Amino acid sequence: MLIDPRRSPILALVIVVAIATACGPSSSAPLELRPVVAENVHRLEAAIGPERELAKPDTELVDRTRALVNSVASQRGAFRESFAGQAQELGDAIVPLLSGWIGNHDQSYEARRAAIQLLAALDTPRAEHALVYHVSQNPEVWVRSNCAWRLGDTHQDQCMVALLEAALDERDGEVKTSIDHALTAFGCYALASPSQAGFDPEVLRRWRYGDPEGKLPVHAPSPRLQLDVWQAIASLSATDPKVRGRTITVLGELPGFAAEMLSTALRDANADIRRGAASALAAMEMRAASAGPTLHESLLHDSAVTTEAIEALGAVHQEKAADDVSAYMASSHPLEQRLAAARALGRLTVARTLPALESAVKAGEPDALRTTAAMALVPFGREREAFTVLVDAFEKSTTESAVVESTFESWLRMRASQGDEHAQKALKQWTDPSATRESRVKLLREEVLPYLK
């Protein structure tokens, strides 16, 4: 017998509730995915247009270029504006000549240095490309350093991605300082250090932990820089995991403008790109705070990026996602997702998620999860429960030992800076050059744990 819901209020209510449940956030239609990265690459390539081919330089051009280089090389003092004007008059046609002389050991130091200055004075994309080439490929430290420094005097912000890539392989401190000079000129403080003379530590704090007041200068990326970033995002689909790893590192060091691009990439049809984009957003931390809602949607509706989305939601402090992240602490989920959730909850520090972490540190759970959850309890002020588990993990020399050791030292430094005399004494013993793992375990068991109880 069929019942007409119009004549049965109770049945009608059941149907309405069922429909509402089926259409809730956790069961809504899957995200619309399409090749958004390729679309943006093609859009920007079309807008910028192809690079014009250069004719082979004739004798007159070679002679004029050489004369200009010699004039700059013989000049003492500051680089004259007239030299820049002459270089710009000759145009990109002299770029291959200047770049070749930079790499030619038969040329004098002064002439090679002058060629670098003239490339920077040209201030064109082709000249930028030549300078970047020498930053990454030239075997001589002084050449790499000079080319990197001069890039910071140009308007060619598209050097940012290439310089970050070069910094990954650079071992010389002088060159890294020059790369940092260029990057900071375009609003990227990835290599900045508070130990640098004249550097404002407040700038670095805002870069790392967020700038809600907008006090940091904002650099609007040029179309060429946007293209470079989109091309880097496209390379997240590479089959080589090392390539993907390097790309995530570079993307994660970009200024905040990249967050919107990476958020868009979370809707790309390629799952590797989506996973890589989420990981890069996690590396950006609070510079990518604007990506929080999109990452939350990915967690709810894109199973291909679950682990990466969880990590990123913690890194960008998307507190509204705390309950959904906490749900992944359940034993029904894979261990990697539970570990990611524990780390994220430790960064979100939302009080109502504490029970999930407290449950995870109990005996019977995997050691890795107990250790990770214990570290997550520390920001909540639950040191007593956390340190009991962490001391055991540190003593066993587990794979998490290095992170555990860092957690202990950071906690001691924090308490010592607050005037805690007991922590100051313990920190002195902890940082003693002769301290060993065994002596530190003893310190924790005999001095720190009893003090907490």
C-alpha positions in Angstrom: 0.0 0.0 0.0 1.4 3.4 -1.0 1.2 6.3 1.4 0.9 9.8 0.1 3.4 12.0 2.0 1.1 14.9 1.4 -1.4 13.3 3.8 1.3 12.1 6.3 3.2 14.9 8.1 5.5 12.5 9.9 6.5 10.7 6.7 7.0 14.1 4.9 9.3 15.2 7.7 11.3 11.9 7.4 11.7 12.5 3.6 12.8 16.1 4.1 15.4 15.1 6.6 16.7 12.3 4.4 17.0 14.7 1.5 18.8 17.3 3.6 21.2 14.6 4.9 22.0 13.3 1.5 22.7 16.9 0.2 24.9 17.9 3.2 28.5 19.0 2.9 30.1 15.6 3.3 28.0 14.1 0.5 27.7 16.9 -2.0 28.6 16.5 -5.6 32.3 16.1 -6.3 34.4 19.1 -7.2 34.4 20.3 -10.8 37.9 19.6 -12.1 39.5 20.8 -15.3 43.0 21.5 -16.7 43.1 25.0 -15.0 46.9 25.0 -14.9 47.3 24.4 -18.6 44.6 27.0 -19.3 46.5 29.7 -17.3 49.8 28.8 -18.9 48.3 29.1 -22.4 46.5 32.4 -21.5 49.7 34.0 -20.3 51.9 32.7 -23.1 49.4 34.2 -25.6 49.4 37.5 -23.7 53.2 37.8 -23.5 53.8 36.5 -27.0 56.8 34.7 -28.5 60.3 36.0 -28.0 61.7 37.8 -31.0 64.6 36.1 -32.7 67.9 38.1 -32.8 69.9 38.6 -35.9 73.6 37.6 -35.8 75.5 40.7 -34.5 77.5 42.4 -37.3 81.0 43.9 -36.9 79.7 47.4 -36.2 77.5 46.2 -33.3 80.4 44.1 -31.9 82.7 47.1 -32.0 80.2 49.5 -30.4 79.4 47.0 -27.7 83.1 46.4 -27.0 83.7 50.1 -26.8 80.8 50.5 -24.3 82.1 47.7 -22.2 85.6 49.2 -22.1 84.2 52.6 -21.1 82.3 51.1 -18.2 85.3 49.0 -17.2 87.6 52.0 -17.1 85.1 54.1 -15.2 85.8 54.6 -11.5 82.9 55.2 -9.1 79.2 54.7 -9.7 77.8 53.3 -12.9 76.8 56.4 -15.0 73.2 56.7 -16.3 74.6 57.5 -19.7 76.0 54.0 -19.9 72.5 52.6 -19.3 71.1 54.8 -22.1 73.7 53.6 -24.5 73.1 50.0 -23.7 69.3 50.4 -24.1 69.9 52.2 -27.4 71.8 49.1 -28.7 69.0 46.9 -27.3 68.7 43.1 -26.8 71.0 42.5 -29.8 74.0 42.9 -27.5 72.8 40.4 -24.9 74.5 37.4 -26.5 77.7 39.4 -26.7 77.7 40.5 -23.1 76.7 37.1 -21.8 79.5 35.5 -23.8 82.1 37.9 -22.5 81.0 37.2 -18.9 81.8 33.6 -19.4 85.1 34.2 -21.2 88.2 33.9 -19.0 90.3 35.7 -21.7 88.4 38.9 -20.9 89.6 41.1 -18.0 87.8 41.1 -14.7 86.8 44.7 -15.2 85.4 43.9 -18.7 83.4 41.0 -17.4 82.1 43.0 -14.5 81.1 45.8 -16.8 79.2 43.3 -19.0 77.2 42.2 -16.0 76.4 45.8 -15.2 75.2 46.5 -18.7 73.0 43.4 -18.8 71.3 44.7 -15.7 71.0 48.2 -17.2 69.3 46.8 -20.2 66.5 45.6 -17.9 64.8 43.4 -20.4 63.5 39.8 -20.1 66.3 38.6 -22.4 69.0 40.3 -20.3 67.4 38.8 -17.2 67.5 35.4 -18.7 71.2 35.8 -19.4 71.9 36.9 -15.8 69.9 34.1 -14.3 71.9 31.6 -16.5 75.2 32.8 -15.0 73.7 32.7 -11.4 72.8 29.1 -11.8 75.5 27.8 -14.2 78.7 29.9 -14.0 81.5 28.1 -12.1 82.9 31.3 -10.6 81.6 32.5 -7.3 82.2 36.2 -8.0 80.3 36.0 -11.3 77.3 34.2 -9.7 77.2 36.7 -6.9 77.5 39.8 -9.1 74.8 38.6 -11.5 72.4 37.7 -8.6 72.9 41.1 -7.0 72.4 43.0 -10.2 69.1 41.3 -10.8 67.8 43.0 -7.7 68.4 46.3 -9.5 66.1 45.5 -12.4 62.3 45.3 -12.9 62.5 41.7 -14.0 60.6 40.0 -11.2 60.3 36.8 -13.2 63.8 36.0 -12.0 62.2 35.0 -8.6 61.4 31.4 -9.4 64.8 30.7 -11.1 66.7 32.3 -8.1 64.8 30.2 -5.6 65.8 27.1 -7.6 69.4 28.3 -7.8 69.5 28.8 -4.1 68.6 25.1 -3.5 71.9 24.1 -5.1 74.1 27.1 -4.1 76.7 26.4 -1.4 78.5 29.7 -1.2 77.3 32.1 1.4 78.3 35.2 -0.6 76.2 34.1 -3.6 73.2 33.3 -1.3 73.4 36.8 0.2 73.3 38.2 -3.3 70.3 36.0 -4.3 68.6 37.2 -1.1 69.2 40.8 -2.1 67.5 40.3 -5.4 64.6 38.3 -3.9 63.9 40.9 -1.2 63.8 43.6 -3.9 60.7 41.8 -5.2 59.1 41.1 -1.8 60.4 37.6 -1.3 62.0 37.0 2.1 62.6 33.3 1.8 66.3 33.5 2.4 66.3 36.4 4.8 67.9 36.0 8.1 67.7 38.2 11.3 71.5 37.9 11.6 72.0 40.0 8.5 73.2 43.5 9.3 70.4 46.1 9.1 67.7 43.5 8.7 64.5 44.1 10.6 63.5 40.9 12.4 59.8 42.1 12.4 59.8 41.7 8.6 60.8 38.1 8.9 58.3 37.5 11.7 55.5 38.8 9.5 56.7 36.8 6.6 56.7 33.5 8.6 53.7 34.0 10.9 51.3 36.3 9.0 50.9 40.0 8.3 47.2 40.7 9.0 47.9 44.4 9.3 49.4 44.5 5.8 52.7 46.2 6.9 54.9 44.2 4.5 55.3 45.8 1.1 53.1 43.9 -1.4 54.6 43.1 -4.8 52.2 42.7 -7.7 53.6 39.9 -9.9 54.1 40.7 -13.5 52.6 38.5 -16.2 56.0 36.9 -16.8 56.3 36.0 -13.1 52.8 34.6 -13.1 53.7 32.5 -16.1 56.8 31.2 -14.4 54.8 30.3 -11.4 52.1 28.5 -13.4 54.8 26.6 -15.3 56.3 25.6 -12.0 52.9 24.4 -10.8 52.5 22.4 -14.1 55.8 20.6 -13.3 54.1 19.1 -10.2 52.8 16.5 -12.6 56.3 15.3 -13.3 57.0 11.6 -12.8 60.2 12.1 -11.0 59.5 12.6 -7.3 62.7 14.7 -6.9 61.4 17.2 -9.4 58.1 17.4 -7.6 59.8 17.8 -4.3 62.1 20.6 -5.5 59.1 22.3 -7.1 57.0 22.2 -3.9 60.0 23.7 -2.0 60.3 26.6 -4.5 56.5 27.2 -4.6 56.4 27.2 -0.8 58.9 30.0 -0.6 57.0 32.4 -2.8 55.2 35.5 -1.5 51.5 35.5 -0.7 50.4 36.2 -4.2 51.1 32.6 -5.1 48.5 31.4 -2.7 45.6 32.3 -5.0 47.3 30.5 -7.9 47.9 27.4 -5.9 44.3 27.5 -4.6 43.2 27.5 -8.2 45.4 24.5 -8.9 43.5 22.6 -6.3 40.8 22.3 -8.9 43.1 20.9 -11.7 42.2 17.6 -13.3 45.6 16.2 -12.5 45.7 14.6 -9.0 49.5 15.0 -8.7 49.2 18.8 -9.3 46.4 19.0 -6.7 48.5 17.1 -4.1 51.6 19.2 -4.9 49.6 22.5 -4.7 48.3 21.5 -1.2 51.8 20.7 0.0 53.1 24.0 -1.4 50.3 25.8 0.4 51.3 24.0 3.6 54.9 25.2 3.1 53.8 28.8 2.7 52.1 28.6 6.1 50.3 31.8 7.1 51.2 33.5 3.8 48.6 31.1 2.4 45.9 31.8 5.0 43.5 32.9 2.3 43.6 29.4 0.8 42.0 27.9 4.0 38.4 27.6 2.7 39.5 26.0 -0.6 41.7 23.5 1.2 38.7 22.7 3.5 36.6 21.9 0.5 39.4 19.7 -0.9 39.5 17.8 2.4 35.7 17.2 2.3 35.3 16.4 -1.4 38.7 15.3 -2.9 40.0 12.0 -1.5 43.1 12.2 -3.7 44.5 15.0 -1.5 43.3 14.1 1.9 46.6 13.8 3.7 48.1 16.9 2.0 44.9 19.0 2.7 45.0 18.0 6.4 48.6 19.1 6.7 47.9 22.4 4.9 44.8 23.2 7.0 47.0 23.1 10.1 49.7 25.2 8.5 47.4 28.0 7.4 45.5 27.8 10.7 42.0 27.2 9.2 40.3 26.8 12.6 36.9 26.3 11.0 38.2 22.9 9.7 39.2 21.7 13.1 36.3 19.3 13.6 36.7 17.7 10.2 40.5 17.4 10.7 39.9 15.8 14.2 37.7 13.2 12.6 40.8 11.8 10.8 42.3 10.8 14.2 39.9 7.8 14.3 41.6 4.4 14.0 39.5 3.7 10.9 41.8 6.0 8.9 45.2 5.2 7.5 48.1 6.0 9.8 49.5 8.7 7.5 46.2 10.6 7.7 46.1 10.2 11.5 49.6 11.5 11.8 48.8 14.5 9.5 45.7 15.2 11.6 47.7 15.1 14.9 50.2 17.6 13.5 47.5 19.8 12.2 45.5 19.8 15.5 48.7 20.8 17.3 48.9 23.9 15.1 45.2 24.7 15.2 45.1 24.4 19.0 41.3 24.3 19.1 40.3 23.2 22.6 37.4 20.9 21.6 39.8 18.7 19.6 41.9 17.8 22.8 40.1 14.5 23.5 41.1 13.1 20.1 44.8 13.9 20.8 44.6 12.6 24.4 43.1 9.3 23.1 45.9 9.0 20.6 48.7 9.1 23.2 47.3 6.1 25.1 49.1 2.8 25.1 48.1 0.5 22.3 48.2 3.1 19.6 51.1 3.0 17.1 54.3 4.6 18.5 54.6 7.1 15.7 51.0 8.3 16.4 51.6 8.5 20.2 54.7 10.6 19.7 53.1 12.9 17.2 50.0 13.4 19.2 52.1 14.0 22.3 54.0 16.8 20.5 50.6 18.3 19.5 49.6 18.4 23.1 52.4 20.8 24.0 50.9 23.9 22.4 47.8 23.2 24.4 49.8 23.5 27.7 49.5 19.8 28.4 53.2 19.2 28.9 52.7 16.6 31.7 50.8 14.1 29.6 53.0 14.9 26.5 56.4 14.7 28.0 55.9 11.3 29.6 55.4 9.9 26.1 58.0 12.0 24.5 60.8 11.1 26.9 60.2 7.4 26.1 60.3 8.2 22.4 63.5 10.2 22.7 65.2 7.5 24.7 64.3 4.8 22.2 65.9 6.9 19.4 62.9 6.6 17.1 62.5 8.2 13.7 60.8 11.1 15.4 63.7 11.7 17.8 65.0 14.7 16.0 61.6 16.4 16.1 61.1 15.4 19.7 64.5 16.8 20.6 63.6 20.1 19.0 60.3 20.2 20.8 62.0 19.8 24.2 64.6 22.5 23.4 62.0 24.9 22.1 59.9 24.4 25.2 62.9 25.0 27.5 63.8 28.1 25.6 60.3 29.5 25.8 60.0 28.8 29.5 63.5 30.2 30.2 62.7 33.4 28.2 59.6 33.8 30.5 61.9 33.9 33.6 61.5 30.3 34.7 64.7 29.7 36.7 64.2 25.9 36.7 63.9 26.0 32.9 66.9 28.3 32.6 69.1 25.8 34.6 67.8 22.9 32.5 68.4 24.7 29.3 72.0 25.4 30.2 72.6 21.7 30.8 70.7 20.8 27.6 72.7 23.0 25.4 76.1 22.1 27.0 78.4 21.0 24.1 79.3 17.9 26.1 75.6 16.9 26.4 74.7 13.4 25.0 71.3 11.8 24.4 71.8 9.8 27.6 72.5 12.9 29.7 69.5 14.7 28.2 67.2 11.8 28.9 68.5 11.8 32.5 67.9 15.5 32.7 64.3 15.1 31.4 63.5 12.2 33.8 65.1 13.7 36.9 64.7 17.4 36.5 62.0 18.3 34.0 59.3 15.6 34.5 59.2 15.9 38.4 59.1 19.7 38.0 56.0 19.4 35.9 54.2 17.1 38.3 
